[in-house]
Amino acid sequence: MLQQPARSIPIPPLESGDRLTRAEFERRYEATPEKFKAELIEGVVYVASPVRVFHGNPHFNLITWLGVYSTATPSVSGSDNATTRLDLDNEPQPDALLRIEIGGTSTISEDGYIEGAPELVAEIAASSAAIDLGSKRNVYRRNGVQEYLVWQTFENRFSWFRLQAEEFILIEPDADGMIRSSVFPGLWLAVSALLEGNMMEVLNVLQAGIGAPKHQAFVQKLAGRS
């Protein structure tokens, strides 16, 4: 009697609400189309909705601001939607992040993923606001992300959280309407200008930060690590 060939078991698709281990999440993710996006937050799968301009345009502006800083700061790199292995139950894809490449709090794995907590994470919160300001914020806090930025696009509100004594503290703009990063010297943000879409002002303020002595000292410090 001829032996029937063994049937291959198809890999189940990722669906929002699935409760999976990180290993199973990655196994299923590898079988999805390239443009598919999903995250694992506290062991629960969240599949992203199609991206509308309410998310896409603020995302573009935020990446522009962070990208200019990264370009001016050797040994600081940024990423856009890079899968980040935080712990066994959490593998988000932050909208944007900055990390210190040498001596920082994250590394790049052999298969090309970020492992550990980047120093700064930013999320554009449109339909995902409840997650970004709820369970995801707690995940980033618990894993030691030093600064967490959330832009709520429907409310046009920008929140900058800083990790202090294991808690995220909301940082308010100073008298000049700016917030200055405590982790990345020279990363200055004119909050009102960003919310108004005035990117020339945002970049002018950032250039002033990049030209400040503290940024130059930071660059020299990083150069000493390489």
C-alpha positions as CSV (number, residue, x, y, z in Angstrom):
1,M,0.0,0.0,0.0
2,L,1.3,3.4,-0.9
3,Q,2.0,5.7,2.1
4,Q,0.1,8.9,2.0
5,P,2.4,12.0,2.2
6,A,2.2,13.8,5.5
7,R,0.1,16.9,5.4
8,S,1.8,20.1,6.4
9,I,-0.1,22.0,9.1
10,P,-0.7,25.6,8.1
11,I,0.6,28.3,10.4
12,P,-2.4,30.1,11.9
13,P,-2.7,33.9,11.1
14,L,-2.1,36.5,13.8
15,E,-5.4,38.0,15.0
16,S,-6.0,40.7,17.6
17,G,-6.7,39.2,21.0
18,D,-4.6,36.1,20.5
19,R,-2.7,35.2,23.6
20,L,0.7,33.8,22.6
21,T,4.2,33.3,23.8
22,R,6.8,35.5,22.1
23,A,8.2,32.5,20.2
24,E,4.8,31.6,18.8
25,F,4.1,35.2,18.0
26,E,7.4,35.5,16.0
27,R,6.7,32.1,14.2
28,R,3.3,33.4,13.0
29,Y,4.6,36.8,12.2
30,E,7.3,35.4,9.9
31,A,4.5,33.8,7.8
32,T,2.5,37.1,7.3
33,P,2.8,39.5,4.4
34,E,5.5,42.1,4.5
35,K,3.3,45.1,5.1
36,F,1.4,43.4,7.9
37,K,2.0,44.9,11.4
38,A,1.2,43.4,14.8
39,E,2.5,43.8,18.3
40,L,2.7,41.6,21.4
41,I,1.7,43.5,24.5
42,E,1.5,41.7,27.8
43,G,1.1,38.4,25.9
44,V,-1.8,39.7,23.8
45,V,-1.6,40.3,20.0
46,Y,-2.7,43.7,18.6
47,V,-3.0,43.9,14.8
48,A,-2.7,47.4,13.4
49,S,-5.4,49.0,11.4
50,P,-4.7,50.7,8.0
51,V,-2.8,53.9,8.6
52,R,-4.8,57.1,7.9
53,V,-3.3,60.6,7.5
54,F,-4.2,61.4,11.1
55,H,-1.4,59.1,12.0
56,G,0.8,59.3,8.9
57,N,1.5,63.0,8.9
58,P,2.4,63.4,12.6
59,H,4.5,60.3,12.3
60,F,6.4,61.9,9.4
61,N,7.0,65.1,11.3
62,L,8.1,63.2,14.4
63,I,10.6,61.1,12.4
64,T,11.9,64.3,10.8
65,W,12.7,65.8,14.2
66,L,14.3,62.7,15.6
67,G,16.1,61.9,12.3
68,V,17.8,65.3,12.3
69,Y,19.0,64.8,15.9
70,S,20.3,61.3,15.1
71,T,22.2,62.6,12.0
72,A,23.9,65.2,14.2
73,T,24.8,62.8,17.0
74,P,27.1,60.0,16.1
75,S,26.5,56.7,18.0
76,V,22.8,57.6,18.4
77,S,20.6,55.8,16.0
78,G,16.9,56.0,15.3
79,S,14.3,53.5,14.0
80,D,10.8,53.6,12.5
81,N,8.5,50.7,13.4
82,A,11.4,48.4,14.4
83,T,10.4,45.2,16.2
84,T,11.7,45.5,19.8
85,R,12.1,42.5,22.1
86,L,11.5,43.9,25.6
87,D,10.7,40.7,27.5
88,L,9.0,37.3,27.1
89,D,5.5,38.9,26.9
90,N,6.2,42.1,25.0
91,E,7.4,42.7,21.4
92,P,6.1,46.1,20.3
93,Q,6.9,48.1,17.1
94,P,7.3,51.7,18.3
95,D,6.4,54.3,15.8
96,A,9.9,55.9,16.5
97,L,12.8,55.4,18.9
98,L,16.3,56.6,19.7
99,R,19.0,54.4,21.1
100,I,22.6,54.8,22.2
101,E,24.5,52.3,20.1
102,I,27.5,51.7,22.4
103,G,27.0,51.3,26.1
104,G,23.3,51.9,25.9
105,T,20.4,49.9,27.3
106,S,19.6,47.9,24.1
107,T,21.5,45.8,21.6
108,I,20.9,44.4,18.1
109,S,20.4,40.6,18.0
110,E,22.1,38.4,15.5
111,D,18.8,38.2,13.5
112,G,18.5,42.0,13.3
113,Y,16.0,42.9,16.1
114,I,16.4,45.4,18.9
115,E,16.6,43.6,22.3
116,G,16.2,45.5,25.5
117,A,14.7,49.0,26.1
118,P,15.7,51.9,23.8
119,E,16.4,55.0,25.8
120,L,13.6,56.9,24.1
121,V,10.3,55.6,22.5
122,A,7.7,57.7,20.7
123,E,4.2,56.6,19.7
124,I,1.5,58.3,17.5
125,A,-1.7,57.7,19.3
126,A,-4.8,58.0,17.2
127,S,-7.1,54.9,17.5
128,S,-4.5,53.3,19.7
129,A,-4.5,55.9,22.4
130,A,-6.0,53.6,25.1
131,I,-3.2,51.1,24.5
132,D,-0.4,53.6,24.2
133,L,-1.3,55.4,27.4
134,G,-2.4,52.2,29.2
135,S,-0.8,48.8,29.0
136,K,2.0,49.9,26.6
137,R,3.0,52.8,28.8
138,N,3.3,50.4,31.7
139,V,5.3,47.9,29.6
140,Y,7.8,50.6,28.6
141,R,8.1,51.9,32.2
142,R,8.6,48.4,33.6
143,N,11.3,47.7,31.1
144,G,13.3,50.9,31.7
145,V,12.5,53.1,28.8
146,Q,13.9,56.5,30.0
147,E,11.7,58.8,28.0
148,Y,8.3,58.0,26.5
149,L,6.6,60.4,24.0
150,V,2.9,60.1,23.0
151,W,1.3,62.3,20.4
152,Q,-2.5,62.1,20.7
153,T,-3.5,63.2,17.3
154,F,-7.3,63.5,17.7
155,E,-6.9,65.7,20.8
156,N,-3.7,67.3,19.3
157,R,-1.9,66.7,22.7
158,F,1.7,65.8,23.2
159,S,2.8,64.0,26.4
160,W,6.4,63.6,27.4
161,F,7.1,61.1,30.2
162,R,10.4,60.7,32.0
163,L,11.3,57.7,34.1
164,Q,12.0,58.8,37.7
165,A,12.2,56.5,40.7
166,E,10.6,53.7,38.5
167,E,7.6,55.9,37.6
168,F,6.8,57.9,34.5
169,I,6.5,61.6,35.3
170,L,4.8,63.9,32.9
171,I,7.1,66.7,31.9
172,E,5.6,70.1,31.1
173,P,7.1,72.6,28.7
174,D,9.3,75.3,30.3
175,A,8.7,79.1,30.2
176,D,9.9,79.1,26.6
177,G,7.4,76.4,25.5
178,M,10.2,73.8,25.2
179,I,10.9,70.3,26.6
180,R,14.6,69.3,26.7
181,S,15.5,65.6,26.8
182,S,17.5,64.5,29.9
183,V,18.9,61.5,28.1
184,F,19.8,63.1,24.8
185,P,21.3,66.5,25.4
186,G,20.4,68.9,22.6
187,L,17.1,67.1,21.8
188,W,14.9,70.2,22.3
189,L,11.2,70.3,21.3
190,A,9.1,73.3,20.7
191,V,5.8,71.6,21.6
192,S,3.3,74.2,20.4
193,A,5.1,74.6,17.1
194,L,5.0,70.8,16.6
195,L,1.3,70.7,17.3
196,E,0.6,73.6,14.9
197,G,2.6,71.9,12.2
198,N,5.3,74.6,12.1
199,M,8.2,72.3,11.4
200,M,10.6,75.1,10.5
201,E,10.3,76.4,14.1
202,V,10.6,72.8,15.4
203,L,13.8,72.4,13.4
204,N,15.2,75.8,14.3
205,V,14.8,75.1,18.0
206,L,16.4,71.6,17.5
207,Q,19.4,73.2,15.7
208,A,19.9,75.5,18.7
209,G,19.9,72.5,20.9
210,I,22.4,70.7,18.7
211,G,24.6,73.7,18.8
212,A,24.6,74.0,22.6
213,P,27.6,73.0,24.7
214,K,25.9,70.1,26.4
215,H,25.2,68.4,23.0
216,Q,28.9,68.8,22.0
217,A,30.0,67.3,25.3
218,F,27.6,64.4,24.8
219,V,29.0,63.8,21.3
220,Q,32.5,63.7,22.7
221,K,31.5,61.4,25.5
222,L,30.0,58.9,23.0
223,A,33.0,59.1,20.8
224,G,35.1,58.0,23.8
225,R,33.1,54.8,24.0
226,S,33.8,53.7,20.4
